[in-house]
Amino acid sequence: MIQADFDPEYVFSHHTATPEKLRQYEAIHASAKHLARVILECVPQSSDRSSALRLLREASMMACAAIALDGRLK
């Protein structure tokens, strides 16, 4: 990432959630909850299951961040 592609003032400021963004967040969260339940029910307790859940959490958080920032970093 080139420094010109990242504006800390934009990224690290409050971004108001519109009704459409709230719907998008809920869709992401509902899907992640469903997949988490499937992983917990079907995958044996192991470091792989822990990694899968951690990565699912990260993916959900990054997807919501992209929505909040309208897909941009400046």
PDB file of N, CA, C, O and CB in Angstrom:
ATOM      1  N   MET A   1       0.849  -1.175   0.000  1.00  0.00           N
ATOM      2  CA  MET A   1       0.000   0.000   0.000  1.00  0.00           C
ATOM      3  C   MET A   1       0.895   1.239   0.000  1.00  0.00           C
ATOM      4  O   MET A   1       1.794   1.378   0.829  1.00  0.00           O
ATOM      5  CB  MET A   1      -0.966  -0.003   1.225  1.00  0.00           C
ATOM      6  N   ILE A   2       0.634   2.103  -0.921  1.00  0.00           N
ATOM      7  CA  ILE A   2       1.355   3.374  -1.006  1.00  0.00           C
ATOM      8  C   ILE A   2       0.748   4.335   0.002  1.00  0.00           C
ATOM      9  O   ILE A   2      -0.468   4.356   0.197  1.00  0.00           O
ATOM     10  CB  ILE A   2       1.298   3.969  -2.453  1.00  0.00           C
ATOM     11  N   GLN A   3       1.591   5.127   0.639  1.00  0.00           N
ATOM     12  CA  GLN A   3       1.118   6.049   1.668  1.00  0.00           C
ATOM     13  C   GLN A   3       0.004   6.954   1.142  1.00  0.00           C
ATOM     14  O   GLN A   3      -0.907   7.304   1.892  1.00  0.00           O
ATOM     15  CB  GLN A   3       2.278   6.898   2.187  1.00  0.00           C
ATOM     16  N   ALA A   4       0.060   7.331  -0.115  1.00  0.00           N
ATOM     17  CA  ALA A   4      -0.968   8.198  -0.691  1.00  0.00           C
ATOM     18  C   ALA A   4      -2.334   7.505  -0.750  1.00  0.00           C
ATOM     19  O   ALA A   4      -3.360   8.166  -0.910  1.00  0.00           O
ATOM     20  CB  ALA A   4      -0.551   8.643  -2.093  1.00  0.00           C
ATOM     21  N   ASP A   5      -2.346   6.166  -0.619  1.00  0.00           N
ATOM     22  CA  ASP A   5      -3.597   5.409  -0.655  1.00  0.00           C
ATOM     23  C   ASP A   5      -4.247   5.265   0.715  1.00  0.00           C
ATOM     24  O   ASP A   5      -5.276   4.601   0.841  1.00  0.00           O
ATOM     25  CB  ASP A   5      -3.348   4.046  -1.234  1.00  0.00           C
ATOM     26  N   PHE A   6      -3.662   5.876   1.740  1.00  0.00           N
ATOM     27  CA  PHE A   6      -4.155   5.718   3.107  1.00  0.00           C
ATOM     28  C   PHE A   6      -4.193   7.075   3.787  1.00  0.00           C
ATOM     29  O   PHE A   6      -3.162   7.723   3.968  1.00  0.00           O
ATOM     30  CB  PHE A   6      -3.271   4.730   3.909  1.00  0.00           C
ATOM     31  N   ASP A   7      -5.391   7.496   4.162  1.00  0.00           N
ATOM     32  CA  ASP A   7      -5.561   8.767   4.855  1.00  0.00           C
ATOM     33  C   ASP A   7      -5.976   8.489   6.293  1.00  0.00           C
ATOM     34  O   ASP A   7      -7.135   8.153   6.538  1.00  0.00           O
ATOM     35  CB  ASP A   7      -6.609   9.664   4.137  1.00  0.00           C
ATOM     36  N   PRO A   8      -5.058   8.622   7.257  1.00  0.00           N
ATOM     37  CA  PRO A   8      -5.408   8.356   8.646  1.00  0.00           C
ATOM     38  C   PRO A   8      -6.581   9.195   9.147  1.00  0.00           C
ATOM     39  O   PRO A   8      -7.371   8.721   9.963  1.00  0.00           O
ATOM     40  CB  PRO A   8      -4.216   8.598   9.516  1.00  0.00           C
ATOM     41  N   GLU A   9      -6.702  10.417   8.676  1.00  0.00           N
ATOM     42  CA  GLU A   9      -7.824  11.269   9.094  1.00  0.00           C
ATOM     43  C   GLU A   9      -9.162  10.648   8.681  1.00  0.00           C
ATOM     44  O   GLU A   9     -10.136  10.717   9.430  1.00  0.00           O
ATOM     45  CB  GLU A   9      -7.684  12.684   8.486  1.00  0.00           C
ATOM     46  N   TYR A  10      -9.209  10.048   7.500  1.00  0.00           N
ATOM     47  CA  TYR A  10     -10.441   9.409   7.029  1.00  0.00           C
ATOM     48  C   TYR A  10     -10.664   8.071   7.731  1.00  0.00           C
ATOM     49  O   TYR A  10     -11.749   7.803   8.247  1.00  0.00           O
ATOM     50  CB  TYR A  10     -10.391   9.204   5.504  1.00  0.00           C
ATOM     51  N   VAL A  11      -9.634   7.243   7.744  1.00  0.00           N
ATOM     52  CA  VAL A  11      -9.774   5.885   8.274  1.00  0.00           C
ATOM     53  C   VAL A  11     -10.104   5.903   9.763  1.00  0.00           C
ATOM     54  O   VAL A  11     -10.968   5.154  10.218  1.00  0.00           O
ATOM     55  CB  VAL A  11      -8.492   5.085   8.033  1.00  0.00           C
ATOM     56  N   PHE A  12      -9.420   6.752  10.519  1.00  0.00           N
ATOM     57  CA  PHE A  12      -9.583   6.746  11.966  1.00  0.00           C
ATOM     58  C   PHE A  12     -10.494   7.866  12.452  1.00  0.00           C
ATOM     59  O   PHE A  12     -10.185   8.565  13.417  1.00  0.00           O
ATOM     60  CB  PHE A  12      -8.237   6.859  12.634  1.00  0.00           C
ATOM     61  N   SER A  13     -11.610   8.020  11.770  1.00  0.00           N
ATOM     62  CA  SER A  13     -12.634   8.958  12.208  1.00  0.00           C
ATOM     63  C   SER A  13     -13.962   8.216  12.247  1.00  0.00           C
ATOM     64  O   SER A  13     -14.077   7.100  11.742  1.00  0.00           O
ATOM     65  CB  SER A  13     -12.708  10.207  11.267  1.00  0.00           C
ATOM     66  N   HIS A  14     -14.947   8.839  12.842  1.00  0.00           N
ATOM     67  CA  HIS A  14     -16.260   8.204  12.965  1.00  0.00           C
ATOM     68  C   HIS A  14     -16.976   8.192  11.617  1.00  0.00           C
ATOM     69  O   HIS A  14     -17.018   9.201  10.914  1.00  0.00           O
ATOM     70  CB  HIS A  14     -17.117   8.932  14.019  1.00  0.00           C
ATOM     71  N   HIS A  15     -17.527   7.057  11.274  1.00  0.00           N
ATOM     72  CA  HIS A  15     -18.302   6.912  10.046  1.00  0.00           C
ATOM     73  C   HIS A  15     -19.709   6.472  10.447  1.00  0.00           C
ATOM     74  O   HIS A  15     -19.911   5.344  10.896  1.00  0.00           O
ATOM     75  CB  HIS A  15     -17.632   5.879   9.052  1.00  0.00           C
ATOM     76  N   THR A  16     -20.656   7.352  10.283  1.00  0.00           N
ATOM     77  CA  THR A  16     -22.033   7.080  10.689  1.00  0.00           C
ATOM     78  C   THR A  16     -22.618   5.945   9.876  1.00  0.00           C
ATOM     79  O   THR A  16     -22.474   5.898   8.654  1.00  0.00           O
ATOM     80  CB  THR A  16     -22.896   8.329  10.541  1.00  0.00           C
ATOM     81  N   ALA A  17     -23.275   5.039  10.562  1.00  0.00           N
ATOM     82  CA  ALA A  17     -23.917   3.909   9.900  1.00  0.00           C
ATOM     83  C   ALA A  17     -25.272   4.339   9.343  1.00  0.00           C
ATOM     84  O   ALA A  17     -26.157   4.760  10.089  1.00  0.00           O
ATOM     85  CB  ALA A  17     -24.082   2.720  10.879  1.00  0.00           C
ATOM     86  N   THR A  18     -25.419   4.231   8.059  1.00  0.00           N
ATOM     87  CA  THR A  18     -26.706   4.502   7.410  1.00  0.00           C
ATOM     88  C   THR A  18     -27.608   3.284   7.582  1.00  0.00           C
ATOM     89  O   THR A  18     -27.125   2.208   7.934  1.00  0.00           O
ATOM     90  CB  THR A  18     -26.515   4.843   5.892  1.00  0.00           C
ATOM     91  N   PRO A  19     -28.897   3.435   7.343  1.00  0.00           N
ATOM     92  CA  PRO A  19     -29.779   2.260   7.408  1.00  0.00           C
ATOM     93  C   PRO A  19     -29.313   1.133   6.473  1.00  0.00           C
ATOM     94  O   PRO A  19     -29.399  -0.041   6.834  1.00  0.00           O
ATOM     95  CB  PRO A  19     -31.216   2.666   7.051  1.00  0.00           C
ATOM     96  N   GLU A  20     -28.826   1.476   5.290  1.00  0.00           N
ATOM     97  CA  GLU A  20     -28.334   0.459   4.356  1.00  0.00           C
ATOM     98  C   GLU A  20     -27.103  -0.244   4.915  1.00  0.00           C
ATOM     99  O   GLU A  20     -26.992  -1.465   4.814  1.00  0.00           O
ATOM    100  CB  GLU A  20     -28.006   1.092   2.996  1.00  0.00           C
ATOM    101  N   LYS A  21     -26.179   0.508   5.501  1.00  0.00           N
ATOM    102  CA  LYS A  21     -24.990  -0.109   6.101  1.00  0.00           C
ATOM    103  C   LYS A  21     -25.372  -1.008   7.269  1.00  0.00           C
ATOM    104  O   LYS A  21     -24.782  -2.074   7.444  1.00  0.00           O
ATOM    105  CB  LYS A  21     -24.003   0.971   6.570  1.00  0.00           C
ATOM    106  N   LEU A  22     -26.346  -0.598   8.065  1.00  0.00           N
ATOM    107  CA  LEU A  22     -26.803  -1.441   9.170  1.00  0.00           C
ATOM    108  C   LEU A  22     -27.348  -2.765   8.654  1.00  0.00           C
ATOM    109  O   LEU A  22     -27.101  -3.808   9.258  1.00  0.00           O
ATOM    110  CB  LEU A  22     -27.872  -0.716   9.991  1.00  0.00           C
ATOM    111  N   ARG A  23     -28.084  -2.739   7.550  1.00  0.00           N
ATOM    112  CA  ARG A  23     -28.588  -3.971   6.942  1.00  0.00           C
ATOM    113  C   ARG A  23     -27.423  -4.837   6.461  1.00  0.00           C
ATOM    114  O   ARG A  23     -27.442  -6.056   6.626  1.00  0.00           O
ATOM    115  CB  ARG A  23     -29.542  -3.649   5.765  1.00  0.00           C
ATOM    116  N   GLN A  24     -26.421  -4.208   5.873  1.00  0.00           N
ATOM    117  CA  GLN A  24     -25.260  -4.954   5.391  1.00  0.00           C
ATOM    118  C   GLN A  24     -24.480  -5.572   6.550  1.00  0.00           C
ATOM    119  O   GLN A  24     -24.061  -6.727   6.468  1.00  0.00           O
ATOM    120  CB  GLN A  24     -24.344  -4.041   4.569  1.00  0.00           C
ATOM    121  N   TYR A  25     -24.283  -4.812   7.627  1.00  0.00           N
ATOM    122  CA  TYR A  25     -23.605  -5.358   8.806  1.00  0.00           C
ATOM    123  C   TYR A  25     -24.359  -6.580   9.334  1.00  0.00           C
ATOM    124  O   TYR A  25     -23.755  -7.606   9.647  1.00  0.00           O
ATOM    125  CB  TYR A  25     -23.485  -4.281   9.913  1.00  0.00           C
ATOM    126  N   GLU A  26     -25.677  -6.459   9.427  1.00  0.00           N
ATOM    127  CA  GLU A  26     -26.484  -7.557   9.952  1.00  0.00           C
ATOM    128  C   GLU A  26     -26.367  -8.793   9.064  1.00  0.00           C
ATOM    129  O   GLU A  26     -26.312  -9.911   9.577  1.00  0.00           O
ATOM    130  CB  GLU A  26     -27.951  -7.132  10.075  1.00  0.00           C
ATOM    131  N   ALA A  27     -26.329  -8.616   7.755  1.00  0.00           N
ATOM    132  CA  ALA A  27     -26.172  -9.757   6.857  1.00  0.00           C
ATOM    133  C   ALA A  27     -24.822 -10.444   7.075  1.00  0.00           C
ATOM    134  O   ALA A  27     -24.740 -11.672   7.107  1.00  0.00           O
ATOM    135  CB  ALA A  27     -26.309  -9.307   5.396  1.00  0.00           C
ATOM    136  N   ILE A  28     -23.776  -9.649   7.222  1.00  0.00           N
ATOM    137  CA  ILE A  28     -22.447 -10.200   7.490  1.00  0.00           C
ATOM    138  C   ILE A  28     -22.459 -10.949   8.823  1.00  0.00           C
ATOM    139  O   ILE A  28     -21.982 -12.081   8.903  1.00  0.00           O
ATOM    140  CB  ILE A  28     -21.374  -9.073   7.506  1.00  0.00           C
ATOM    141  N   HIS A  29     -23.001 -10.324   9.864  1.00  0.00           N
ATOM    142  CA  HIS A  29     -23.012 -10.944  11.188  1.00  0.00           C
ATOM    143  C   HIS A  29     -23.851 -12.220  11.213  1.00  0.00           C
ATOM    144  O   HIS A  29     -23.437 -13.215  11.808  1.00  0.00           O
ATOM    145  CB  HIS A  29     -23.541  -9.958  12.221  1.00  0.00           C
ATOM    146  N   ALA A  30     -25.012 -12.207  10.581  1.00  0.00           N
ATOM    147  CA  ALA A  30     -25.863 -13.402  10.563  1.00  0.00           C
ATOM    148  C   ALA A  30     -25.162 -14.557   9.862  1.00  0.00           C
ATOM    149  O   ALA A  30     -25.208 -15.693  10.333  1.00  0.00           O
ATOM    150  CB  ALA A  30     -27.201 -13.102   9.871  1.00  0.00           C
ATOM    151  N   SER A  31     -24.523 -14.271   8.752  1.00  0.00           N
ATOM    152  CA  SER A  31     -23.810 -15.319   8.021  1.00  0.00           C
ATOM    153  C   SER A  31     -22.629 -15.846   8.822  1.00  0.00           C
ATOM    154  O   SER A  31     -22.392 -17.054   8.857  1.00  0.00           O
ATOM    155  CB  SER A  31     -23.330 -14.792   6.670  1.00  0.00           C
ATOM    156  N   ALA A  32     -21.887 -14.951   9.466  1.00  0.00           N
ATOM    157  CA  ALA A  32     -20.735 -15.371  10.269  1.00  0.00           C
ATOM    158  C   ALA A  32     -21.194 -16.209  11.467  1.00  0.00           C
ATOM    159  O   ALA A  32     -20.551 -17.201  11.810  1.00  0.00           O
ATOM    160  CB  ALA A  32     -19.932 -14.137  10.752  1.00  0.00           C
ATOM    161  N   LYS A  33     -22.301 -15.815  12.103  1.00  0.00           N
ATOM    162  CA  LYS A  33     -22.825 -16.596  13.224  1.00  0.00           C
ATOM    163  C   LYS A  33     -23.206 -18.001  12.767  1.00  0.00           C
ATOM    164  O   LYS A  33     -22.928 -18.983  13.456  1.00  0.00           O
ATOM    165  CB  LYS A  33     -24.041 -15.892  13.852  1.00  0.00           C
ATOM    166  N   HIS A  34     -23.843 -18.088  11.604  1.00  0.00           N
ATOM    167  CA  HIS A  34     -24.240 -19.395  11.084  1.00  0.00           C
ATOM    168  C   HIS A  34     -23.006 -20.264  10.832  1.00  0.00           C
ATOM    169  O   HIS A  34     -22.966 -21.421  11.252  1.00  0.00           O
ATOM    170  CB  HIS A  34     -25.061 -19.234   9.783  1.00  0.00           C
ATOM    171  N   LEU A  35     -22.012 -19.718  10.156  1.00  0.00           N
ATOM    172  CA  LEU A  35     -20.805 -20.487   9.875  1.00  0.00           C
ATOM    173  C   LEU A  35     -20.084 -20.864  11.169  1.00  0.00           C
ATOM    174  O   LEU A  35     -19.565 -21.975  11.280  1.00  0.00           O
ATOM    175  CB  LEU A  35     -19.868 -19.692   8.958  1.00  0.00           C
ATOM    176  N   ALA A  36     -20.042 -19.962  12.144  1.00  0.00           N
ATOM    177  CA  ALA A  36     -19.408 -20.277  13.423  1.00  0.00           C
ATOM    178  C   ALA A  36     -20.109 -21.458  14.085  1.00  0.00           C
ATOM    179  O   ALA A  36     -19.449 -22.349  14.620  1.00  0.00           O
ATOM    180  CB  ALA A  36     -19.428 -19.050  14.356  1.00  0.00           C
ATOM    181  N   ARG A  37     -21.442 -21.472  14.054  1.00  0.00           N
ATOM    182  CA  ARG A  37     -22.186 -22.592  14.638  1.00  0.00           C
ATOM    183  C   ARG A  37     -21.846 -23.896  13.927  1.00  0.00           C
ATOM    184  O   ARG A  37     -21.652 -24.924  14.577  1.00  0.00           O
ATOM    185  CB  ARG A  37     -23.701 -22.331  14.567  1.00  0.00           C
ATOM    186  N   VAL A  38     -21.771 -23.863  12.599  1.00  0.00           N
ATOM    187  CA  VAL A  38     -21.431 -25.060  11.825  1.00  0.00           C
ATOM    188  C   VAL A  38     -20.026 -25.543  12.179  1.00  0.00           C
ATOM    189  O   VAL A  38     -19.807 -26.739  12.371  1.00  0.00           O
ATOM    190  CB  VAL A  38     -21.533 -24.776  10.309  1.00  0.00           C
ATOM    191  N   ILE A  39     -19.088 -24.623  12.265  1.00  0.00           N
ATOM    192  CA  ILE A  39     -17.715 -24.987  12.630  1.00  0.00           C
ATOM    193  C   ILE A  39     -17.689 -25.613  14.022  1.00  0.00           C
ATOM    194  O   ILE A  39     -17.045 -26.642  14.227  1.00  0.00           O
ATOM    195  CB  ILE A  39     -16.788 -23.747  12.581  1.00  0.00           C
ATOM    196  N   LEU A  40     -18.388 -24.997  14.982  1.00  0.00           N
ATOM    197  CA  LEU A  40     -18.404 -25.526  16.342  1.00  0.00           C
ATOM    198  C   LEU A  40     -19.050 -26.905  16.416  1.00  0.00           C
ATOM    199  O   LEU A  40     -18.631 -27.741  17.216  1.00  0.00           O
ATOM    200  CB  LEU A  40     -19.133 -24.569  17.261  1.00  0.00           C
ATOM    201  N   GLU A  41     -20.063 -27.150  15.590  1.00  0.00           N
ATOM    202  CA  GLU A  41     -20.770 -28.435  15.608  1.00  0.00           C
ATOM    203  C   GLU A  41     -20.031 -29.524  14.835  1.00  0.00           C
ATOM    204  O   GLU A  41     -20.100 -30.694  15.211  1.00  0.00           O
ATOM    205  CB  GLU A  41     -22.161 -28.266  15.036  1.00  0.00           C
ATOM    206  N   CYS A  42     -19.336 -29.168  13.776  1.00  0.00           N
ATOM    207  CA  CYS A  42     -18.798 -30.174  12.861  1.00  0.00           C
ATOM    208  C   CYS A  42     -17.291 -30.392  12.943  1.00  0.00           C
ATOM    209  O   CYS A  42     -16.799 -31.460  12.576  1.00  0.00           O
ATOM    210  CB  CYS A  42     -19.144 -29.800  11.483  1.00  0.00           C
ATOM    211  N   VAL A  43     -16.574 -29.417  13.408  1.00  0.00           N
ATOM    212  CA  VAL A  43     -15.113 -29.500  13.396  1.00  0.00           C
ATOM    213  C   VAL A  43     -14.630 -29.915  14.783  1.00  0.00           C
ATOM    214  O   VAL A  43     -15.019 -29.313  15.784  1.00  0.00           O
ATOM    215  CB  VAL A  43     -14.474 -28.138  12.969  1.00  0.00           C
ATOM    216  N   PRO A  44     -13.786 -30.938  14.843  1.00  0.00           N
ATOM    217  CA  PRO A  44     -13.275 -31.365  16.146  1.00  0.00           C
ATOM    218  C   PRO A  44     -12.504 -30.234  16.835  1.00  0.00           C
ATOM    219  O   PRO A  44     -11.844 -29.426  16.183  1.00  0.00           O
ATOM    220  CB  PRO A  44     -12.372 -32.600  15.986  1.00  0.00           C
ATOM    221  N   GLN A  45     -12.603 -30.199  18.160  1.00  0.00           N
ATOM    222  CA  GLN A  45     -11.862 -29.192  18.914  1.00  0.00           C
ATOM    223  C   GLN A  45     -10.378 -29.400  18.636  1.00  0.00           C
ATOM    224  O   GLN A  45      -9.827 -30.478  18.861  1.00  0.00           O
ATOM    225  CB  GLN A  45     -12.172 -29.280  20.453  1.00  0.00           C
ATOM    226  N   SER A  46      -9.755 -28.349  18.146  1.00  0.00           N
ATOM    227  CA  SER A  46      -8.349 -28.428  17.753  1.00  0.00           C
ATOM    228  C   SER A  46      -7.843 -27.024  17.483  1.00  0.00           C
ATOM    229  O   SER A  46      -8.607 -26.059  17.475  1.00  0.00           O
ATOM    230  CB  SER A  46      -8.159 -29.338  16.503  1.00  0.00           C
ATOM    231  N   SER A  47      -6.543 -26.929  17.262  1.00  0.00           N
ATOM    232  CA  SER A  47      -5.988 -25.623  16.905  1.00  0.00           C
ATOM    233  C   SER A  47      -6.507 -25.179  15.546  1.00  0.00           C
ATOM    234  O   SER A  47      -6.625 -23.980  15.297  1.00  0.00           O
ATOM    235  CB  SER A  47      -4.449 -25.669  16.899  1.00  0.00           C
ATOM    236  N   ASP A  48      -6.824 -26.134  14.649  1.00  0.00           N
ATOM    237  CA  ASP A  48      -7.395 -25.759  13.349  1.00  0.00           C
ATOM    238  C   ASP A  48      -8.773 -25.131  13.524  1.00  0.00           C
ATOM    239  O   ASP A  48      -9.095 -24.147  12.858  1.00  0.00           O
ATOM    240  CB  ASP A  48      -7.487 -26.988  12.424  1.00  0.00           C
ATOM    241  N   ARG A  49      -9.594 -25.696  14.421  1.00  0.00           N
ATOM    242  CA  ARG A  49     -10.920 -25.115  14.662  1.00  0.00           C
ATOM    243  C   ARG A  49     -10.774 -23.722  15.260  1.00  0.00           C
ATOM    244  O   ARG A  49     -11.494 -22.802  14.874  1.00  0.00           O
ATOM    245  CB  ARG A  49     -11.758 -26.020  15.602  1.00  0.00           C
ATOM    246  N   SER A  50      -9.850 -23.564  16.194  1.00  0.00           N
ATOM    247  CA  SER A  50      -9.622 -22.245  16.782  1.00  0.00           C
ATOM    248  C   SER A  50      -9.177 -21.251  15.718  1.00  0.00           C
ATOM    249  O   SER A  50      -9.623 -20.104  15.711  1.00  0.00           O
ATOM    250  CB  SER A  50      -8.575 -22.327  17.901  1.00  0.00           C
ATOM    251  N   SER A  51      -8.306 -21.685  14.827  1.00  0.00           N
ATOM    252  CA  SER A  51      -7.851 -20.809  13.739  1.00  0.00           C
ATOM    253  C   SER A  51      -8.993 -20.452  12.805  1.00  0.00           C
ATOM    254  O   SER A  51      -9.117 -19.303  12.381  1.00  0.00           O
ATOM    255  CB  SER A  51      -6.724 -21.476  12.948  1.00  0.00           C
ATOM    256  N   ALA A  52      -9.824 -21.428  12.485  1.00  0.00           N
ATOM    257  CA  ALA A  52     -10.955 -21.162  11.602  1.00  0.00           C
ATOM    258  C   ALA A  52     -11.890 -20.119  12.210  1.00  0.00           C
ATOM    259  O   ALA A  52     -12.346 -19.214  11.512  1.00  0.00           O
ATOM    260  CB  ALA A  52     -11.723 -22.455  11.314  1.00  0.00           C
ATOM    261  N   LEU A  53     -12.173 -20.239  13.491  1.00  0.00           N
ATOM    262  CA  LEU A  53     -13.046 -19.272  14.163  1.00  0.00           C
ATOM    263  C   LEU A  53     -12.403 -17.897  14.244  1.00  0.00           C
ATOM    264  O   LEU A  53     -13.077 -16.882  14.067  1.00  0.00           O
ATOM    265  CB  LEU A  53     -13.397 -19.758  15.561  1.00  0.00           C
ATOM    266  N   ARG A  54     -11.096 -17.859  14.512  1.00  0.00           N
ATOM    267  CA  ARG A  54     -10.399 -16.568  14.564  1.00  0.00           C
ATOM    268  C   ARG A  54     -10.412 -15.899  13.196  1.00  0.00           C
ATOM    269  O   ARG A  54     -10.658 -14.698  13.093  1.00  0.00           O
ATOM    270  CB  ARG A  54      -8.947 -16.751  15.052  1.00  0.00           C
ATOM    271  N   LEU A  55     -10.148 -16.675  12.144  1.00  0.00           N
ATOM    272  CA  LEU A  55     -10.143 -16.101  10.793  1.00  0.00           C
ATOM    273  C   LEU A  55     -11.542 -15.664  10.362  1.00  0.00           C
ATOM    274  O   LEU A  55     -11.691 -14.665   9.658  1.00  0.00           O
ATOM    275  CB  LEU A  55      -9.584 -17.113   9.791  1.00  0.00           C
ATOM    276  N   LEU A  56     -12.565 -16.409  10.780  1.00  0.00           N
ATOM    277  CA  LEU A  56     -13.942 -16.000  10.495  1.00  0.00           C
ATOM    278  C   LEU A  56     -14.235 -14.666  11.166  1.00  0.00           C
ATOM    279  O   LEU A  56     -14.853 -13.786  10.566  1.00  0.00           O
ATOM    280  CB  LEU A  56     -14.946 -17.076  10.972  1.00  0.00           C
ATOM    281  N   ARG A  57     -13.794 -14.517  12.404  1.00  0.00           N
ATOM    282  CA  ARG A  57     -13.984 -13.247  13.126  1.00  0.00           C
ATOM    283  C   ARG A  57     -13.273 -12.117  12.401  1.00  0.00           C
ATOM    284  O   ARG A  57     -13.836 -11.036  12.228  1.00  0.00           O
ATOM    285  CB  ARG A  57     -13.464 -13.356  14.577  1.00  0.00           C
ATOM    286  N   GLU A  58     -12.042 -12.360  11.977  1.00  0.00           N
ATOM    287  CA  GLU A  58     -11.291 -11.337  11.259  1.00  0.00           C
ATOM    288  C   GLU A  58     -11.958 -10.994   9.931  1.00  0.00           C
ATOM    289  O   GLU A  58     -12.038  -9.822   9.562  1.00  0.00           O
ATOM    290  CB  GLU A  58      -9.856 -11.801  11.021  1.00  0.00           C
ATOM    291  N   ALA A  59     -12.433 -11.999   9.216  1.00  0.00           N
ATOM    292  CA  ALA A  59     -13.089 -11.753   7.927  1.00  0.00           C
ATOM    293  C   ALA A  59     -14.349 -10.913   8.117  1.00  0.00           C
ATOM    294  O   ALA A  59     -14.608  -9.991   7.344  1.00  0.00           O
ATOM    295  CB  ALA A  59     -13.437 -13.086   7.232  1.00  0.00           C
ATOM    296  N   SER A  60     -15.125 -11.230   9.140  1.00  0.00           N
ATOM    297  CA  SER A  60     -16.334 -10.469   9.427  1.00  0.00           C
ATOM    298  C   SER A  60     -16.000  -9.023   9.778  1.00  0.00           C
ATOM    299  O   SER A  60     -16.656  -8.092   9.311  1.00  0.00           O
ATOM    300  CB  SER A  60     -17.116 -11.122  10.567  1.00  0.00           C
ATOM    301  N   MET A  61     -14.979  -8.849  10.603  1.00  0.00           N
ATOM    302  CA  MET A  61     -14.582  -7.498  11.007  1.00  0.00           C
ATOM    303  C   MET A  61     -14.077  -6.687   9.815  1.00  0.00           C
ATOM    304  O   MET A  61     -14.407  -5.509   9.678  1.00  0.00           O
ATOM    305  CB  MET A  61     -13.499  -7.564  12.091  1.00  0.00           C
ATOM    306  N   MET A  62     -13.286  -7.311   8.961  1.00  0.00           N
ATOM    307  CA  MET A  62     -12.748  -6.601   7.794  1.00  0.00           C
ATOM    308  C   MET A  62     -13.866  -6.267   6.798  1.00  0.00           C
ATOM    309  O   MET A  62     -13.855  -5.197   6.190  1.00  0.00           O
ATOM    310  CB  MET A  62     -11.654  -7.449   7.101  1.00  0.00           C
ATOM    311  N   ALA A  63     -14.817  -7.170   6.633  1.00  0.00           N
ATOM    312  CA  ALA A  63     -15.941  -6.890   5.741  1.00  0.00           C
ATOM    313  C   ALA A  63     -16.740  -5.697   6.257  1.00  0.00           C
ATOM    314  O   ALA A  63     -17.131  -4.826   5.479  1.00  0.00           O
ATOM    315  CB  ALA A  63     -16.853  -8.130   5.607  1.00  0.00           C
ATOM    316  N   CYS A  64     -16.982  -5.655   7.564  1.00  0.00           N
ATOM    317  CA  CYS A  64     -17.710  -4.523   8.144  1.00  0.00           C
ATOM    318  C   CYS A  64     -16.902  -3.234   8.045  1.00  0.00           C
ATOM    319  O   CYS A  64     -17.466  -2.161   7.831  1.00  0.00           O
ATOM    320  CB  CYS A  64     -18.059  -4.809   9.606  1.00  0.00           C
ATOM    321  N   ALA A  65     -15.594  -3.337   8.199  1.00  0.00           N
ATOM    322  CA  ALA A  65     -14.747  -2.149   8.044  1.00  0.00           C
ATOM    323  C   ALA A  65     -14.836  -1.620   6.613  1.00  0.00           C
ATOM    324  O   ALA A  65     -14.905  -0.409   6.400  1.00  0.00           O
ATOM    325  CB  ALA A  65     -13.276  -2.475   8.406  1.00  0.00           C
ATOM    326  N   ALA A  66     -14.835  -2.510   5.649  1.00  0.00           N
ATOM    327  CA  ALA A  66     -14.949  -2.090   4.254  1.00  0.00           C
ATOM    328  C   ALA A  66     -16.279  -1.393   3.999  1.00  0.00           C
ATOM    329  O   ALA A  66     -16.343  -0.413   3.258  1.00  0.00           O
ATOM    330  CB  ALA A  66     -14.797  -3.291   3.320  1.00  0.00           C
ATOM    331  N   ILE A  67     -17.343  -1.906   4.619  1.00  0.00           N
ATOM    332  CA  ILE A  67     -18.649  -1.252   4.481  1.00  0.00           C
ATOM    333  C   ILE A  67     -18.602   0.139   5.119  1.00  0.00           C
ATOM    334  O   ILE A  67     -19.041   1.122   4.521  1.00  0.00           O
ATOM    335  CB  ILE A  67     -19.771  -2.115   5.135  1.00  0.00           C
ATOM    336  N   ALA A  68     -18.066   0.208   6.335  1.00  0.00           N
ATOM    337  CA  ALA A  68     -18.005   1.488   7.052  1.00  0.00           C
ATOM    338  C   ALA A  68     -17.225   2.533   6.266  1.00  0.00           C
ATOM    339  O   ALA A  68     -17.598   3.706   6.242  1.00  0.00           O
ATOM    340  CB  ALA A  68     -17.369   1.296   8.428  1.00  0.00           C
ATOM    341  N   LEU A  69     -16.141   2.106   5.623  1.00  0.00           N
ATOM    342  CA  LEU A  69     -15.269   3.031   4.901  1.00  0.00           C
ATOM    343  C   LEU A  69     -15.638   3.161   3.426  1.00  0.00           C
ATOM    344  O   LEU A  69     -14.896   3.756   2.645  1.00  0.00           O
ATOM    345  CB  LEU A  69     -13.834   2.583   5.023  1.00  0.00           C
ATOM    346  N   ASP A  70     -16.787   2.602   3.050  1.00  0.00           N
ATOM    347  CA  ASP A  70     -17.240   2.643   1.653  1.00  0.00           C
ATOM    348  C   ASP A  70     -16.202   2.069   0.701  1.00  0.00           C
ATOM    349  O   ASP A  70     -16.081   2.510  -0.442  1.00  0.00           O
ATOM    350  CB  ASP A  70     -17.568   4.072   1.248  1.00  0.00           C
ATOM    351  N   GLY A  71     -15.446   1.069   1.188  1.00  0.00           N
ATOM    352  CA  GLY A  71     -14.493   0.375   0.345  1.00  0.00           C
ATOM    353  C   GLY A  71     -13.226   1.156   0.009  1.00  0.00           C
ATOM    354  O   GLY A  71     -12.500   0.813  -0.924  1.00  0.00           O
ATOM    355  N   ARG A  72     -12.975   2.202   0.775  1.00  0.00           N
ATOM    356  CA  ARG A  72     -11.781   3.016   0.457  1.00  0.00           C
ATOM    357  C   ARG A  72     -11.028   3.363   1.733  1.00  0.00           C
ATOM    358  O   ARG A  72     -11.567   3.256   2.835  1.00  0.00           O
ATOM    359  CB  ARG A  72     -12.180   4.318  -0.297  1.00  0.00           C
ATOM    360  N   LEU A  73      -9.781   3.780   1.572  1.00  0.00           N
ATOM    361  CA  LEU A  73      -8.938   4.141   2.709  1.00  0.00           C
ATOM    362  C   LEU A  73      -8.534   5.606   2.690  1.00  0.00           C
ATOM    363  O   LEU A  73      -7.668   6.029   3.456  1.00  0.00           O
ATOM    364  CB  LEU A  73      -7.702   3.277   2.729  1.00  0.00           C
ATOM    365  N   LYS A  74      -9.158   6.373   1.821  1.00  0.00           N
ATOM    366  CA  LYS A  74      -8.896   7.821   1.799  1.00  0.00           C
ATOM    367  C   LYS A  74     -10.106   8.547   1.290  1.00  0.00           C
ATOM    368  O   LYS A  74     -10.095   9.774   1.194  1.00  0.00           O
ATOM    369  CB  LYS A  74      -7.673   8.159   0.931  1.00  0.00           C
TER     370      LYS A  74
END
